[in-house]
Amino acid sequence: MAREVVSDERDVLPGLVELYKLLGNAARLKILLALRLGELCVCDLAHVLGLSVPATSHQLKLLRNHGWVLMRNDGKMAYYRLDSDGLRLALEGD
């Protein structure tokens, strides 16, 4: 029985592994928690995280590639916000 369940879920497992890798990183989780309050620029997020702007941008790119955050350019500034109401509710604990 267990072997059948695992076999049936084989297609789902890679996606779940990627999801938990993204959420398992403290910096990415802090970014998501900060963005639940609203749009922030990369430099503000970097300051909150205590990371460099390039390191923060890298983490944001991973989250953006997964479809969790959106980016908006305003001149030389890049602003990010959450792209999922479901994710926002989960982060707020509702």
Disulfide bonds with the S-S distance in Angstrom:
none
